[in-house]
Amino acid sequence: MAVPFPHGLDKIPDVQGYLVINSDGAVLASSGDLENEENIAAIVTRMLQTATKIPISGDRTQTLKRMSVCYRDFTLMATVSNQKIFVVKRPLKQDSE
């Protein structure tokens, strides 16, 4: 499924892979390290569904837009837009010692 997708995710600096997921959790596009990673798509979708249930503000006017999951060597960044979930994998920048 490594077809270029018109969202320009492959142009993000240092991108190691991406997923585009619909609201049902189905992978619409994928590339790089995340190519055909349906398991990761399902996990990220469930995490976002859970996170959206947590009120950010008392009046619920603020909603979740982005979520980052940081691992030792990389970060998964998920953004919700237009009924789709965009997930990008980028290397985790280590602080200089």
Secondary structure, DSSP 8 states (H G I E B T S, - for coil): -----TT-GGGSTT--EEEEEETTS-EEEEEETTTT-HHHHHHHHHHHHHHTTS-SSTTS-----EEEEE-SSEEEEEEEETTEEEEEEEE------
